[in-house]
Amino acid sequence: MKKMRLCSIGLAIVCALTACTSQGTGVNGSKTAGQDRTAASAEAQDSAGQGQSAAPAGTQEAVTGQTAAEAGTKEEAAQDTGAGMSSAAETAGSRIPHSSVYGTYVNEENGWYAQYEPALLTVKEEKDDVTFLYKGEASGENYVEIRYVPGKEAREVLTAELEQLQEEKGVEDNAIIRDEWYFFENTWGYTASAEYSDDGGDATVCYQSAEYNGGVILTKLLEHMTDESVLEREMDVALRKIVETLAFYHYDAQTEFSYVPGTYLRTESDGDAADKIILKKDHTGSIIFQDQIPVYWGSYLLTEKNTGRTYEYTIEGEMLMLNLDDQWIEFEKTESPEDGSIPE
């Protein structure tokens, strides 16, 4: 089987930049190998948020399979579909340069849009589920699925998807690579990827799941490998483009991690251990030893920006427990940063 191409930012940022390593879903009391989330990764994440606004002009005709390029102009496309873009879509579309190759699919009902290549992809819509099917030369089924799941939690939705994958494709749990990283701008999400074989040949599948306006936004990217590198590259670029340009009209602040940000002081003084932890709303922060160590924080790991070393942590009420060299150290929250900023 060919080496799995990790997908996503969606997945290009989540997996390719963090070099996904397996992570569990809860604290187990042991130190876990982390990702090399360097300053370059942080810069890439920042640029990804900007890049997601760099898609071509979007119009309501994208929902019916037409693009502005096919219709000629926004006005002509609107006449073809009998409707123009909503004010929200127009605001989004005004930030997107026109392209003769790419169109923009606009999902007004769930508030998202993404860039795609109509010549290579067919759009299939089913209520809150939209699938971009690759119709170029390839092996097996290849697509990007974007789904909104109301009233659920991100980890819950991803877990259900992985259980279905294991049941249908026989994928072992230890063959699934799990991770966490930025989903969109400062929002945080869960990711997973796996490889398997079926009638279509060798395949890779990548998921990302994040809290989204009272529910969950889930993306799934499935690719079957081919023996033709040129064809495989064309398919890979076409599918990744959708996930990488996924953007939203309005993304409510996450509530899942609202209890985390703050400044935590160690309850017992010890010069050999950290005495302060600062966690900001944007999932960055610092561990204060004698020096200040910049970190990213997820649901249960603090990851050093510059080395990738990780520390398990858990929070109960106002108390944060940090696993430092297999010893749990207790910290107490003293304040919540008003602007989320701390000195670097």
C-alpha positions as CSV (number, residue, x, y, z in Angstrom):
1,M,0.0,0.0,0.0
2,K,1.3,3.4,-0.8
3,K,2.2,5.8,2.0
4,M,-1.0,7.5,3.1
5,R,-1.3,11.2,2.1
6,L,-2.6,13.0,5.1
7,C,-5.4,15.3,4.1
8,S,-6.9,18.4,5.0
9,I,-7.0,22.9,6.8
10,G,-9.1,21.6,6.9
11,L,-7.0,18.5,6.7
12,A,-4.0,19.9,4.8
13,I,-3.3,22.2,7.8
14,V,-4.4,19.8,10.5
15,C,-2.5,16.7,9.4
16,A,0.2,17.9,6.9
17,L,1.5,20.6,9.2
18,T,1.3,18.8,12.5
19,A,2.6,15.4,11.1
20,C,-0.3,13.6,12.8
21,T,0.6,11.2,15.6
22,S,-1.9,8.9,17.3
23,Q,-3.6,10.6,20.3
24,G,-6.2,9.1,22.6
25,T,-9.4,10.8,23.5
26,G,-8.9,11.1,27.3
27,V,-6.3,11.4,29.9
28,N,-4.5,8.1,30.6
29,G,-1.7,9.3,32.9
30,S,1.2,8.8,30.5
31,K,3.2,11.2,28.4
32,T,2.3,11.1,24.7
33,A,4.5,11.8,21.7
34,G,3.5,15.2,20.2
35,Q,3.7,17.0,16.9
36,D,6.5,19.3,15.8
37,R,4.2,22.3,15.8
38,T,6.9,24.9,15.0
39,A,6.5,28.6,14.5
40,A,6.3,27.8,10.8
41,S,3.1,25.8,11.5
42,A,1.6,28.7,13.4
43,E,2.3,31.0,10.5
44,A,0.8,28.5,8.1
45,Q,-2.3,28.3,10.2
46,D,-2.6,32.0,10.2
47,S,-2.2,32.2,6.5
48,A,-4.7,29.4,6.1
49,G,-7.4,31.5,7.7
50,Q,-6.6,34.3,5.3
51,G,-6.4,31.9,2.3
52,Q,-9.9,30.6,3.0
53,S,-11.2,33.9,1.8
54,A,-9.2,33.6,-1.5
55,A,-11.8,31.7,-3.5
56,P,-13.5,32.9,-6.7
57,A,-16.8,34.9,-6.7
58,G,-19.6,32.8,-5.3
59,T,-23.3,33.0,-6.3
60,Q,-26.4,31.2,-5.6
61,E,-26.2,29.3,-8.9
62,A,-23.4,27.2,-7.4
63,V,-26.1,25.5,-5.3
64,T,-27.7,24.2,-8.5
65,G,-24.4,23.0,-10.1
66,Q,-23.7,26.2,-12.2
67,T,-20.8,28.5,-11.5
68,A,-20.3,32.2,-12.3
69,A,-17.8,31.1,-14.9
70,E,-20.4,29.0,-16.7
71,A,-23.2,31.6,-16.5
72,G,-20.9,34.4,-17.5
73,T,-21.8,36.9,-14.8
74,K,-23.4,37.0,-11.4
75,E,-26.5,38.6,-12.9
76,E,-26.9,36.0,-15.6
77,A,-26.4,33.2,-13.2
78,A,-29.0,34.6,-10.8
79,Q,-31.5,34.8,-13.7
80,D,-30.8,31.2,-14.6
81,T,-31.6,30.0,-11.1
82,G,-34.3,32.6,-10.3
83,A,-32.5,33.9,-7.3
84,G,-29.4,35.9,-6.4
85,M,-27.0,35.6,-3.5
86,S,-28.2,36.5,-0.1
87,S,-26.6,39.5,1.6
88,A,-24.4,37.2,3.6
89,A,-23.2,35.3,0.5
90,E,-22.7,38.6,-1.4
91,T,-20.5,39.8,1.5
92,A,-18.5,36.7,1.3
93,G,-18.4,36.7,-2.5
94,S,-17.1,40.3,-2.6
95,R,-13.9,39.1,-0.9
96,I,-13.3,36.4,-3.5
97,P,-11.5,37.0,-6.8
98,H,-13.1,35.7,-10.0
99,S,-11.7,32.6,-11.6
100,S,-12.4,31.0,-15.0
101,V,-11.4,27.6,-13.6
102,Y,-12.9,27.5,-10.1
103,G,-16.5,28.1,-9.0
104,T,-17.8,28.6,-5.5
105,Y,-20.3,26.4,-4.0
106,V,-22.5,28.4,-1.6
107,N,-24.5,26.6,1.1
108,E,-26.7,29.4,2.4
109,E,-28.8,27.2,4.7
110,N,-25.8,26.2,6.8
111,G,-23.7,29.3,6.2
112,W,-20.6,28.0,4.4
113,Y,-19.0,28.2,1.0
114,A,-16.0,26.5,-0.7
115,Q,-14.1,26.7,-3.9
116,Y,-14.2,23.8,-6.4
117,E,-13.5,22.9,-10.0
118,P,-16.7,22.1,-11.9
119,A,-14.9,20.4,-14.7
120,L,-13.7,17.7,-12.4
121,L,-16.4,17.5,-9.7
122,T,-20.1,16.9,-9.5
123,V,-22.0,18.3,-6.5
124,K,-24.6,16.1,-4.8
125,E,-26.9,17.7,-2.2
126,E,-28.9,15.9,0.6
127,K,-30.3,18.3,3.1
128,D,-27.4,19.1,5.5
129,D,-25.0,16.9,3.6
130,V,-23.1,18.0,0.4
131,T,-20.8,15.8,-1.5
132,F,-18.3,16.8,-4.2
133,L,-17.7,13.7,-6.3
134,Y,-14.6,13.5,-8.4
135,K,-15.5,12.6,-12.0
136,G,-12.0,12.6,-13.5
137,E,-10.0,9.4,-14.3
138,A,-9.3,7.5,-11.1
139,S,-9.8,4.3,-9.2
140,G,-12.7,3.7,-6.9
141,E,-14.9,6.4,-5.4
142,N,-13.3,9.8,-4.5
143,Y,-15.0,12.7,-2.9
144,V,-15.2,15.4,-0.3
145,E,-18.2,15.4,2.0
146,I,-19.2,18.4,4.1
147,R,-22.0,17.8,6.6
148,Y,-23.7,19.9,9.2
149,V,-25.0,17.9,12.2
150,P,-27.3,19.9,14.5
151,G,-27.4,19.3,18.2
152,K,-24.4,17.1,18.5
153,E,-20.8,17.4,19.8
154,A,-17.7,17.3,17.6
155,R,-16.0,14.3,19.2
156,E,-19.3,12.4,19.3
157,V,-19.8,12.9,15.6
158,L,-16.3,11.9,14.7
159,T,-16.4,8.8,16.9
160,A,-19.5,7.6,15.2
161,E,-17.9,8.1,11.8
162,L,-14.8,6.1,12.9
163,E,-17.0,3.3,14.3
164,Q,-18.8,3.1,11.0
165,L,-15.4,3.0,9.1
166,Q,-14.2,0.2,11.3
167,E,-17.4,-1.8,10.8
168,E,-17.6,-1.4,7.1
169,K,-13.9,-1.5,6.1
170,G,-12.4,-3.6,8.9
171,V,-10.0,-0.8,10.0
172,E,-8.3,-1.6,13.3
173,D,-8.4,1.1,16.0
174,N,-4.7,1.3,16.2
175,A,-4.6,2.0,12.4
176,I,-6.5,5.3,12.9
177,I,-4.4,8.4,13.4
178,R,-6.1,10.9,15.7
179,D,-5.2,14.5,16.3
180,E,-6.4,18.0,17.2
181,W,-5.7,21.3,15.5
182,Y,-7.2,24.5,14.3
183,F,-10.3,23.9,12.1
184,F,-11.1,27.5,11.0
185,E,-9.3,30.6,12.2
186,N,-9.2,30.3,16.0
187,T,-11.7,27.5,16.3
188,W,-10.4,24.1,17.4
189,G,-11.3,20.7,15.9
190,Y,-10.7,17.0,16.0
191,T,-9.2,15.0,13.1
192,A,-8.6,11.4,12.2
193,S,-7.2,9.6,9.2
194,A,-6.7,6.0,8.1
195,E,-5.8,3.8,5.2
196,Y,-7.4,0.6,4.0
197,S,-8.0,-1.5,1.0
198,D,-11.4,-2.3,-0.7
199,D,-12.7,-3.2,-4.1
200,G,-11.6,0.2,-5.4
201,G,-8.0,-0.4,-4.3
202,D,-5.9,1.3,-1.6
203,A,-7.6,4.2,-0.1
204,T,-7.0,7.0,2.4
205,V,-9.7,8.8,4.4
206,C,-9.4,12.0,6.4
207,Y,-12.0,13.5,8.7
208,Q,-12.2,16.8,10.6
209,S,-15.0,17.6,13.1
210,A,-15.6,20.9,15.0
211,E,-18.2,22.6,17.0
212,Y,-20.3,24.9,14.7
213,N,-23.2,27.1,15.6
214,G,-25.2,24.8,17.8
215,G,-24.0,21.6,16.1
216,V,-21.0,20.1,14.3
217,I,-19.4,20.7,10.9
218,L,-17.8,17.5,9.6
219,T,-15.6,17.1,6.5
220,K,-14.6,13.8,5.0
221,L,-12.0,13.4,2.2
222,L,-11.8,10.0,0.5
223,E,-9.2,9.1,-2.1
224,H,-8.3,5.8,-3.8
225,M,-4.8,5.5,-5.1
226,T,-3.9,5.0,-8.7
227,D,-0.8,3.8,-10.5
228,E,-0.6,7.1,-12.5
229,S,1.1,9.8,-10.4
230,V,-0.1,12.6,-12.7
231,L,-3.8,11.5,-12.5
232,E,-3.5,11.0,-8.8
233,R,-2.0,14.5,-8.3
234,E,-4.8,16.1,-10.3
235,M,-7.4,14.4,-8.2
236,D,-5.6,15.2,-5.0
237,V,-5.4,18.9,-5.8
238,A,-9.0,19.1,-6.9
239,L,-10.3,17.5,-3.6
240,R,-8.0,19.3,-1.3
241,K,-8.9,22.6,-2.8
242,I,-12.5,22.2,-1.4
243,V,-11.4,21.6,2.1
244,E,-8.7,24.2,2.1
245,T,-11.0,26.9,0.9
246,L,-13.9,26.0,3.2
247,A,-15.1,29.3,4.9
248,F,-18.1,30.6,6.7
249,Y,-20.3,33.7,6.8
250,H,-20.5,33.7,10.6
251,Y,-18.8,31.3,13.0
252,D,-20.1,31.6,16.6
253,A,-17.5,31.5,19.4
254,Q,-16.9,28.0,20.5
255,T,-18.4,27.0,23.9
256,E,-16.8,23.5,24.2
257,F,-13.6,24.9,25.6
258,S,-14.9,28.0,27.3
259,Y,-13.9,26.8,30.8
260,V,-10.2,26.4,29.9
261,P,-8.7,29.9,29.2
262,G,-7.1,31.5,32.3
263,T,-4.0,31.9,34.4
264,Y,-3.2,29.0,36.7
265,L,-0.8,29.2,39.6
266,R,0.9,26.2,41.1
267,T,-0.6,25.4,44.5
268,E,2.8,24.3,46.0
269,S,6.1,26.1,45.3
270,D,8.8,24.0,43.8
271,G,11.7,25.5,41.9
272,D,12.1,22.3,39.8
273,A,8.6,22.5,38.3
274,A,6.4,24.9,36.4
275,D,4.8,27.5,38.7
276,K,2.4,29.1,36.2
277,I,0.3,28.1,33.2
278,I,-1.4,30.7,31.0
279,L,-4.0,29.5,28.4
280,K,-5.5,32.0,25.9
281,K,-8.8,31.8,24.1
282,D,-7.1,31.2,20.7
283,H,-5.6,27.9,21.9
284,T,-2.1,29.3,22.5
285,G,-0.5,29.9,25.8
286,S,2.6,29.4,28.0
287,I,4.0,27.2,30.7
288,I,6.2,29.3,33.0
289,F,9.3,27.6,34.3
290,Q,12.3,29.8,34.8
291,D,11.7,30.6,31.2
292,Q,8.4,31.0,29.3
293,I,7.5,28.0,27.0
294,P,5.0,28.8,24.3
295,V,2.4,26.1,23.8
296,Y,-0.8,25.1,21.9
297,W,-3.6,23.6,24.0
298,G,-6.2,21.1,23.0
299,S,-8.7,19.0,24.9
300,Y,-6.1,17.2,27.0
301,L,-2.6,18.1,25.7
302,L,-0.4,21.1,25.9
303,T,2.1,21.0,23.0
304,E,5.3,23.0,22.9
305,K,5.3,25.2,19.8
306,N,9.0,24.8,19.2
307,T,9.8,21.2,20.1
308,G,6.5,19.3,19.8
309,R,6.9,17.9,23.4
310,T,3.5,17.3,25.0
311,Y,2.1,17.4,28.5
312,E,-1.2,15.9,29.5
313,Y,-3.5,18.0,31.5
314,T,-7.1,17.9,32.9
315,I,-9.3,20.5,34.5
316,E,-11.8,20.0,37.2
317,G,-13.6,23.2,38.4
318,E,-10.9,25.8,39.1
319,M,-8.1,23.2,39.3
320,L,-5.7,22.2,36.5
321,M,-3.7,19.0,36.8
322,L,-0.5,18.8,34.7
323,N,1.3,15.5,34.1
324,L,5.0,16.5,34.4
325,D,7.4,13.6,34.1
326,D,4.8,11.2,35.2
327,Q,3.9,13.3,38.3
328,W,0.6,15.1,38.4
329,I,1.1,18.8,39.5
330,E,-1.8,20.9,40.7
331,F,-2.5,24.5,39.6
332,E,-5.4,26.8,40.6
333,K,-7.1,29.3,38.3
334,T,-6.6,32.8,39.4
335,E,-8.0,34.8,36.5
336,S,-9.3,34.7,33.0
337,P,-7.5,36.9,30.5
338,E,-9.8,39.7,29.3
339,D,-8.2,40.0,25.9
340,G,-6.6,36.6,25.8
341,S,-3.2,38.2,25.2
342,I,0.1,37.5,27.0
343,P,3.6,38.6,26.2
344,E,5.6,36.3,23.9
